[in-house]
Amino acid sequence: MSEQNLKNNDDNQVEKLETRIEMLQNEITELKVQSGSAGIEHRALQLQTVADIARATSSILHLNELLSTTVEVIIERFKLCYAAIFLLDETKRFAQLKAGTGDYGKKMLESNYNFDIEDISLISRCLSDGQAHIAFYEGKGGVQKGNHLLSHTRSEILLPLAFQGRTIGIMTIQSDQPATFSFEDIPVFQTMADQVSNAIENARLFEQTLATKKQAEARLREMQIMQRVSSAVTGTVDLEKVLDALFNELSNEMGFTFMLLNLIDEPKHQMRTVRAEGLAKKMHGLVRQLESLKNDILLDVINKGKIEIVDGWDDRFDREIFDREGHDKIVRAFVPLKLRGKSIGVLEAGYLRSERAKISAEEIRLLNGLAEQAAITVDNMRLFDQMNHERDLLHALMDNIPDSIYFKDIESKFIRTTKQMAKKMGFSDPDEMIGKTDFDIFTKEHAQQAYNDEQRILETASPEIEIEEKETWPDSHCTWVSTTKMPLCDNNGKIIGTFGVSRDITKRKLMEEALRFRLQFEEHITSLSTKFINLDVQQIDEAISDALKVIGNFTESERCSVFLLDETNTGLTRKYEWCADGISRFPEKYSILTLQGFPLLYELMNSADSIIAKKIDDMPQEALNEKEMLRNCGISSLIYVPLKFGSYTIGMIGLESVKNEKSWSEDTTTLLTIVGEVFTNAFARKNAEERLQKANNLLELRVQQRTFDLKKSNELLEAHISQLNFLNISFNKLSSIIFIDKLFPAILNVFLQRFPKAAGSILLWNGENFNCECSSGELDCQTGKTCSEKSLQLFSHSDFVNPIIIDDWTADERLSQFKWPGMHSLPCYLAIPMTMGNKCGAVIQIFTKKEYAALFPLEQTLLVTLAAHAAICLSNALHYQELGKKFRIDGELEAARSIQRRFTPNYKPDIPGVNLKGVYYPAFEVGGDYLDYFRNEAGNWVIVIADVSGKGIPAALLMTTLRSTFRVEAKRETSAKNLLCAVNNFMTLNLDDKSFVTALCIIINKDCSSMSYARAGHPMLLKLNRQSEAPENIACGGLALGLVPETDKFASILEEKSIPLVSGDRYLIYTDGLIDATDPEKN
């Protein structure tokens, strides 16, 4: 509302007031006429005064002036002491003194006097109920409690100031006279108060209008400045040009003398001063790292995004950059440049305090607007740089991306493409494709499909994303692409065409196809492998035939075969074969191929390389026979892969195409290789099963044989035991006969007991010939005896070392010349020597049945042992007979003693590295001490020393038996322990419960490097050391012979030691007679 309008409004109010006053005057006149009362005149005076006050205040438009004029006029016209006006503040809680008369009023105004309307007082009551109130005071009470300035007041009228029903304040009029105001005065004073309220509101409205006008002018100035700056920046991204316009307005239009613009360079994490003018000019180009602004005011402004005003120096200034000289005299504003809620810089503007006291709100608002404009300009500049960068990137993309990117208009004509796409389509430059369609490039079917897709996108605005398309080309080849097609829109969202991105996925599709093949391939392999794992070997042939069918169908072949090498590795046999429907089997004449005539197949078997041929003619030139065979069989293409088992080639597996030529992939080769391994393992398992079966059969046979052998061994063992019993009985029987005339029949009878039917004779060697001493059966006649004696003359005496057996003497040239009485029914002839003193002393001739020849190997040892013992007995009898003739009783003892001496070796044997010597000094004529050493058939030297329990002839007889037993059992023995065990087995049969034999046995091996040592209860072996006088006992546990009949128990007690023979060592073995021996004085 303008000042003139306010003036006109006040005039209207005055006119209304004058009209009202005129009406009151008329009323007064009428009252005077009617009553002539003096009170009427007083009322008229009040009304006139109210009218004058209304005229005086109606022309005042400034509030403070209005209020002060109003209270002064009231005091002057009504002749009162004090008048004041209180107005409510914005909170409506406090009433503030705005005008007051006299010195009292002035002092109260200077103290900014106000009161809380919630306090209990007359003023609060007037404000709360909106009614006028009159108060009278006596003494020095005063209007306001505690206010001594108004203590002279005696009466008071309080009038509410209200406008349009809204209380805006209160007017107080006071008098120093009592009862100055009456209730009849209230209407007049209230009318005056209402006029003052209207004037107050008019004044306020006028001031608001002036303020609005001033703001509008400031806004216009701001707009003009912003327009000039905006005009300067429109259409440009030149920052320097924009800053020129910005700083020109700051300096020339706004009067700033300190101007500075800082921008954040985010990539470099820096703040750079891009322009500095006026007092800040020396700071131009200043660059600071954001990290260094940790406590800087710039960082505070950036982080908070709020304007800060600094009057003088601030401790947040960087002392290294801002010195106090001059900066503490500058008033400046720090205004953040904000873009989308983020600060990108700070605009600083200010001036010397001597120029202006402070920066106004209008200037701050304008600085903020300029900062926003500067931020937008910086953003535009950065967007422009980014746009140029993105344009360069787009060009680089379109020129170098391997994918095809294209743009088409609504007619599906190309308007832009990448270089790669143009090259793929057969154009040298992308511009050559402009205006062309898919119909110019692809087959009609593919182009029509592409056109339909694009028209659908234009109609529906629905894109097609990552659609796989098959591209068909005029030359019939095909490619695959993954394409995305989108609608192309202008800035208003109108569809103006399409664009798309296509990536060639031909390789991927081929790989997927290969992968599908591989998956099926692996399924077949897994299925075949699983099937063959636990397959019974009897079903392998059938399973291989089924597998060949699966492989043939999977590889789309017409024949699938397996060839195996024969046992000689010189030929291939087509062992398994599958043929597709309508395909004949391989000709019978080629079912077996000799490698020698087919060099390529021979090379396959030796080098393990596959044979792959799409065409038969593509095979090597040297494969003439193979080509001829394949053509004769109607084969067009083939692949043969060797079957490998470890490092050996056992055959080949092959696929053949008959009707058409076929290319064989690497996967096919792999398939055949893996299937071949499955088949090879199956063959190996089958072969292993067959070998295992053979092994089982062989094992069963061996078990049967072993069972038979064990049975045989048991029989032999039983026979051996029977033989031992026989020998024991025979030995005892023969040992008990000392007379020669009784011994010969006893010996012959013992031998004949071993034959089911036999006749025999004993012939004694007299030094020149054999004399028949005894005969039996048909031979017990002169003819039989004569034939026996003459027959032995046909043999050399040296022939009688081992028994002689002739299966059929009737067919023997030597024996058949004699007329053996009654012997034709006994064709088997034996001659068993009895050796005495290493020489044949007698021979036993026996005729028996022919079947005995087969039993002789089992009986030979027994016969030899029996002959040895019989020889000893015979020797003893002969010696006894000889001595008996001389000495009779004394001579018998001497003879026995002589026999024992003869049994004891008195010669020094020739043992390499060993010096052996034995001596024998009997305590009586005969006894049981025994010493012997001899070389056995194994070449080992056996040394035995023993002592038979008891004395005299019985002990000597047992010693004789012991000697023969040792010599028989030691023939091929190498272990002293084993020899003692064998002798113990025999001696337990010849000793009574009170008899036993102690023995010590040493066997020196034939290379004389060591000796085996064992003892059976005998004094221990002594080692006589050269370095020590005391001899060393070599302990070796053992129990005397004859005490323990159980073989295993005796063997477990007996110990054996192997003693190395070292040069210089001396050993002594002896009987207990050495310990008991005395000298001639019996000491």
HELIX and SHEET records of a PDB file:
HELIX    1   1 GLU A    3  GLN A   34  1                                  32    
HELIX    2   2 ALA A   38  SER A   58  1                                  21    
HELIX    3   3 LEU A   63  PHE A   78  1                                  16    
HELIX    4   4 GLY A  102  GLU A  110  1                                   9    
HELIX    5   5 LEU A  122  ASP A  129  1                                   8    
HELIX    6   6 HIS A  148  LEU A  150  5                                   3    
HELIX    7   7 PHE A  183  ASP A  185  5                                   3    
HELIX    8   8 ILE A  186  VAL A  233  1                                  48    
HELIX    9   9 LEU A  239  ASN A  248  1                                  10    
HELIX   10  10 GLU A  249  GLU A  253  3                                   5    
HELIX   11  11 LYS A  281  MET A  283  5                                   3    
HELIX   12  12 LEU A  290  LEU A  293  5                                   4    
HELIX   13  13 ILE A  297  LYS A  304  1                                   8    
HELIX   14  14 ARG A  324  HIS A  327  1                                   4    
HELIX   15  15 ALA A  361  ASN A  400  1                                  40    
HELIX   16  16 LYS A  419  LYS A  424  1                                   6    
HELIX   17  17 PRO A  430  MET A  433  5                                   4    
HELIX   18  18 ASP A  438  ASP A  440  5                                   3    
HELIX   19  19 LYS A  444  THR A  460  1                                  17    
HELIX   20  20 THR A  506  ILE A  533  1                                  28    
HELIX   21  21 VAL A  537  GLN A  539  5                                   3    
HELIX   22  22 ILE A  540  PHE A  554  1                                  15    
HELIX   23  23 GLU A  588  TYR A  590  5                                   3    
HELIX   24  24 LEU A  595  GLY A  597  5                                   3    
HELIX   25  25 PRO A  599  SER A  607  1                                   9    
HELIX   26  26 ILE A  616  ASP A  618  5                                   3    
HELIX   27  27 LEU A  624  ASN A  632  1                                   9    
HELIX   28  28 GLU A  666  SER A  735  1                                  70    
HELIX   29  29 ILE A  740  LEU A  752  1                                  13    
HELIX   30  30 GLY A  777  LEU A  779  5                                   3    
HELIX   31  31 GLN A  782  GLN A  793  1                                  12    
HELIX   32  32 HIS A  797  ASP A  799  5                                   3    
HELIX   33  33 TRP A  809  ALA A  811  5                                   3    
HELIX   34  34 LEU A  815  GLN A  817  5                                   3    
HELIX   35  35 TYR A  852  LYS A  886  1                                  35    
HELIX   36  36 ARG A  888  PHE A  903  1                                  16    
HELIX   37  37 GLY A  952  GLU A  969  1                                  18    
HELIX   38  38 ALA A  976  MET A  987  1                                  12    
HELIX   39  39 THR A 1047  ILE A 1053  1                                   7    
HELIX   40  40 GLY A 1073  ASP A 1076  1                                   4    
SHEET    1   A 6 ASN A 114  ASP A 116  0                                        
SHEET    2   A 6 PHE A  94  GLY A 100 -1                                        
SHEET    3   A 6 TYR A  82  LEU A  88 -1                                        
SHEET    4   A 6 ARG A 166  SER A 175 -1                                        
SHEET    5   A 6 SER A 155  PHE A 163 -1                                        
SHEET    6   A 6 HIS A 133  PHE A 136 -1                                        
SHEET    1   B 6 VAL A 287  GLN A 289  0                                        
SHEET    2   B 6 GLN A 270  GLY A 278 -1                                        
SHEET    3   B 6 PHE A 258  ASP A 265 -1                                        
SHEET    4   B 6 LYS A 342  LEU A 352 -1                                        
SHEET    5   B 6 ILE A 330  LEU A 339 -1                                        
SHEET    6   B 6 GLU A 308  ASP A 311 -1                                        
SHEET    1   C 5 PHE A 414  THR A 417  0                                        
SHEET    2   C 5 SER A 404  ASP A 409 -1                                        
SHEET    3   C 5 ILE A 495  ASP A 504 -1                                        
SHEET    4   C 5 CYS A 478  CYS A 489 -1                                        
SHEET    5   C 5 GLU A 464  THR A 472 -1                                        
SHEET    1   D 6 ILE A 592  THR A 594  0                                        
SHEET    2   D 6 GLY A 571  CYS A 579 -1                                        
SHEET    3   D 6 ARG A 559  LEU A 565 -1                                        
SHEET    4   D 6 TYR A 648  SER A 657 -1                                        
SHEET    5   D 6 SER A 637  PHE A 645 -1                                        
SHEET    6   D 6 ILE A 611  ALA A 613 -1                                        
SHEET    1   E 5 PHE A 770  SER A 775  0                                        
SHEET    2   E 5 ALA A 758  TRP A 765 -1                                        
SHEET    3   E 5 LYS A 839  THR A 848 -1                                        
SHEET    4   E 5 CYS A 828  MET A 836 -1                                        
SHEET    5   E 5 ILE A 804  ILE A 806 -1                                        
SHEET    1   F 5 ASP A 929  ARG A 935  0                                        
SHEET    2   F 5 TRP A 941  VAL A 948 -1                                        
SHEET    3   F 5 VAL A 997  ILE A1004 -1                                        
SHEET    4   F 5 SER A1010  ALA A1016 -1                                        
SHEET    5   F 5 LYS A1057  PRO A1060 -1                                        
SHEET    1   G 3 GLU A1032  ILE A1034  0                                        
SHEET    2   G 3 LEU A1021  LEU A1024 -1                                        
SHEET    3   G 3 ARG A1066  LEU A1068 -1                                        
END                                                                             
